[in-house]
Amino acid sequence: MKGLFKNKSAGNQLLLMVCIALVGVFIIGSLLGTIVLSAITGIQSTELLDFNKLDFNKPGMITYIRGLQVFQFLGLFLVPSLLCAWFFSNNSKKYLGLRQPHGESYWIIGMLVMILAIPFVQWLGEMNRGIQFPGAVAQWMKEKENGANKTVMALLSRRTLQDLFLNIICIAGLAAVGEELLFRGVAQRLFIRLFKRVWPGIIITAFLFSAMHLQFYGFFPRFVLGILLGVIYWYSGSLWTAILAHFVYDALLITLAYFNPRLINEENTVKMSSIALTAAFSFILVGLAVNWMIKHSKTRYQEVFEEDIAPVDNRQ
């Protein structure tokens, strides 16, 4: 069974990945998750059909939401990623990029890239929120956005150290491991193989990474972050560096929100002019760091895809 679909084309493997993820979400996330969580909390899954009407003060509701995050991590990210690596390769660990980076500096540079990007991402977020959409489309987008935002805000508004710790694990930790495994470890690899070029694979994966969140007024910031994570993974040669960078970014924002609750206020916006200079400086520093990673990278296309059916060349 191991390596069963190794010789399939990248396009076919992408379709298989989507099918595996959908089955994982349905069986683990929907069926198993709701059964277990309903038994633990007494809350029925029907109560979560409309996120805008959720009562987060109801006993067990926060536990249910955190439980859903765990089952989503298992069903949508972890299990599908491991199955894809198993079916598409004879060496799952190598396939997913779970190895040491080319140099110790990449651990630091990867985290710095994400931290330095925060001002630029904030500025880009303000730009994104200013985009005007047609009435019906805007209403639909806002409904999707509000459902996701209310859930996150409910979790971040909890004011104990235990809640801070759980938020770092459930929001930052699970997202960092799960999303990087599926998007960078599997999807980005398949898109790079499909196009036989690195940057198209990174960009398309980042686009899908952002689109999957269904938060349209934060699409461009998340798209840029997806590109940076793809760059960190590819040029460091290690998925661990992208996982760490992703975790540090999310954990830092969660911690800042804990100590400064004003940051999670939906009405908390900033003037573009007040952050434009900082954003420009942020953009330059991130560009310099990315350039350093590219110049010092030892990642070679043919080494990454030596097990796959792909042209033997040196595409970097």
N, C-alpha and C positions, 0 to 999 in steps of 0.2 A: 504493500500500500504506500510506503514512503516513496516520494518522488513519482507518484502515479501519473501526474499531469505535467511533469517536468518538461516534456517535449512539445507541449501545446504552445501555440502562438501567444504573444503577450496580450493580444485582444481577447482571445478565448479565456486566458487566465484572469483578466479583468472581469469578465462576465461571471466566471466562477466565484471570484472574490465577492462580488455583489450578491450573488445567490447565497453563498455561505453566510454572509453578514445578515441578510434578511431572515434566513432560517434561524440564525442565532438569536436575533432580536425577538422573533416570534416565540421560539421555544423557551429560551432562558429569560429574556427580558419581559415578555408579556405573560406567558402561561405560568412558568415556574415562579417568576418574580412576584406577580400579583397574588398567587396562592399563598406563598410563604409570608409575604408582608401583610396580607389581610389577616392571616392567622395570628401574627405577632401583635399587630396594632388594633385589629378590629375594624379597620377602615376598608371599605369596599372600593374596588378600582373605579366603579362608576362615579364616585365622588370626585375623581380627578379629570373627568372628561372636559370640564371647562376650567382652565387654570385661573381665569379672571374671577371666579367665584369661590376659590379655595379659601377655607378658613384655617389659616396657619396657627391659630391659637388653640385649635382643637387638639386634645391630648392624642399623641401618637402620630400627628400629621408630619411633623419634622422628621421623626424616625422613618416614616413611610417614604418621604422624599429622598432622604439619604440612602435608604435601602434601594430605591429605584436607581440611584446613581451607581450603586454597587452592581446591580444586575445588568444595567446598561453597559457598564464596563466589561462585564463578563460576556454578555451576549453579543454586543455590537463590536467590541474591540479585541479583547484578549483571546477568546476562543477562536473567532474567525481568523485572526492573525496567525495564531499557532497552527491552525488547520491548513491555512494557505502555505505557510512555510513548510509544513510536513508534506503536502501534496505536490508542491512546486519545486522541491529541492531534496537532495540527499543529505544536506547539512543545514538544518533549520536555523541554528544559531548564526552561522555565517550568512545565510540568506537574509536574515532580519538585521544584519549589521551589528549584532551584539558582541562587540569586540572592543579592545582598547583603541583609542584614537591614535593617529600617527605620531602625536607628540603630546606631552603633558600640558603644554600651553593651550591646547584646544579646550580643555576643561574651563579655564579661566576666560578665554576669549569668547567662547560660546555664551557663558553667563553674562559677560560684559555687553555683548551685542544686544541681548534682550533687554537688559537694564538701561543701556544708553538709548535704546529705541523708544522708551516710554514717552518722552516729550513729543517726539514726532508722531507717534501713534495717537497721542491725545489730540494733537492738532488735526490729524487726519480724521479722527472721530468727529470733531466739531464740523469739519468740512462735509463729512458724510451725512450728519444729521441735518445739514442745511439743504440737502438735495430735495427738490420738490417733485413728487410723483402725482399722477392723475388721482382724482378723488377716491374712486373705488379701490384702486391698487394701493394707495396710501393707507386706507382704512384696514385692508387685509394685512398689510405689512405691520401696522401698528398693533393689531390684535396678536399676531405671532410674537412680536417683540415684547409686548406687555406681559404675555404669559410666561415667557422665559425670564424676563427681568424680575417679576414679582417673586418667582421661586428663589432666584439667587439672592434677592434682597431680603427675603424672609430668613434665609440661612445666615446671611452676613449680619443681620440685625441682632442676632443672639449675642449676649454680652458677657459670657463667661469664658474663662480660659479653656474649659473643656470644649466649648463650642468652637473656639478659635482653632484648637487642635484638630477637631473633627472636620472642620471646614478645609483646613490645609490638606488633610488626608483625602477627603471625599471629593473636593472640588479641584485642588491643585494636583494632588498625587495621582488619583485615578485618571484624570484627564491627560496628564503628562505621559504616563505609561501607555494608556490605552490608545490615545489619539496618535502618538508617535509610532507605535507598533503598526497600526493599520494604515495611516496615511503616509508616513515616511518609510517605514519598514517594508510595506507591501506595495501600496498604490504608487508611490513615487518611483520605486524600483521598476514597476511594470510600465509606467508611462515613459520613463527614460529608455527602457528597452524597446518600447513601441516606436518611439520617434528617433531612436538612436542618437539622441542629443540630450545633454544634461538639463539645460535651462528650460526648454519646453516642458520637460517632465516635472521640474520643480514648480513652475508657474501654474500648470494645469492642476497639479495636486493641491497647491495652495488655494486655488480658486474653489475646488470642490470642498476642501477643508473649511473654508469660510462659508460657502453656500449651505453646507450641511447643518450649520447652527441655526439657520432660519432667523437670523437677527440682521435684517437688511440695513438698519441704520448704524450697524457696526461692521458692515461687510468689508469695507476697504481697510480699516485697521487690522482686522483679523486676516485678511488676504496678505497684507505686508508681513505680518508675523509668521504666517505660513511659509512665505518665501524665505524669510530669515532662518526658520527652523530647518527647511529643506537644504539651505546652503550650509548650515552648521553640520548637518548629518553628512551630506555628500563630501564636503571638503575636509572634514575631520576624519572621515572613514569609520565613524562609530555612531550608532544610534544612541548610545548612552549619553553622549554629549548633548544631543538634541533633547532627550528626555530630561536631563538635569537642567538645561537652559529653560525649557518649558515650565518645569516645576518651580524654579526660582522666580520666574516672571509672575506666575499665578500666585504663588505663596507670598511674594512681596506685596502684591496688590491687596490680597486678603488681609494681611497683617496691617497695612496702612489703613484699610477700611475699618478694621477693628479699633485702632487707636484714634481714628478720625472719622466718626460715623457720617459726617457731612458728605463724605465722598460717595456714599451710596444713595444720596438723595437724587431722585430722578430729575429734579429741577436744577441741580447743581451743574451749571454750564459756565464756561469761561469765554472771555472775549478773545477773538482770533488774534487781534493785534498784540495782546498781552503775552501770547505764547509763541508768536511767529518766529522771533529771533532765537528763542530756546529750541524750537523745533528745527530750525535751519542748522543750528550747531549740532543738535542730536543727529540729524541726517548725515552731516559730514563725518562725524565720529563713527557712526555705524558703517558708512561707506569705507572708511579707512580700515576698520576692523575686518570687514568682509574681504577687502582687497588683500589684507595680510593672510587671511585663511586661504584664499585662492592661490596666492603666490607660493605659499609654503606647503600646499597640499601634495600628498603622495598618492591620492586616489587615481586609479587608472581604470578606464572603462572596461578594457578587456579582462582585467583582474576581477572586477566586480561581477562580470557576466560570463566568466570562463565556463561555468556549468550550464549556461543557457545556450540556446541556438541563437547566435548573434554574430554579426561580422566581427572579425578580429581586427581591431584598430585601436587607436589611442585618442579617444575623444574626452577632452577635459574642458 
